[in-house]
């Protein structure tokens, strides 16, 4: 799943555009130091989700709607897996949605300042 997360992040950050060729199974296996069969399972998973597709003999590519499919998949994972953990922590810490909004606005402000410094 870490390999799938890496692929999804590259797609969501638009480092990989629709139609772009992605690293091969062998390239990824060497890069992340895992068995090529592990990488192949990731490729099969992403292909089943319609995020990537295979051109036989050429390689794997980002699907035309890969960005939208990736975002939908990641959103579903967030809502079903991570958000319940956040809600439980909020309950235990007695944080409200309004508290979260303040923290989120501060986060956005910090991110924007970081972007300004890079320019």
Secondary structure as UniProt FT lines:
FT   HELIX           2..12
FT   TURN            13..14
FT   TURN            18..19
FT   HELIX           25..32
FT   HELIX           36..48
FT   TURN            49..50
FT   STRAND          52..55
FT   TURN            56..58
FT   STRAND          59..62
FT   TURN            64..65
FT   HELIX           66..77
FT   HELIX           78..82
FT   HELIX           83..93
FT   HELIX           97..118
//
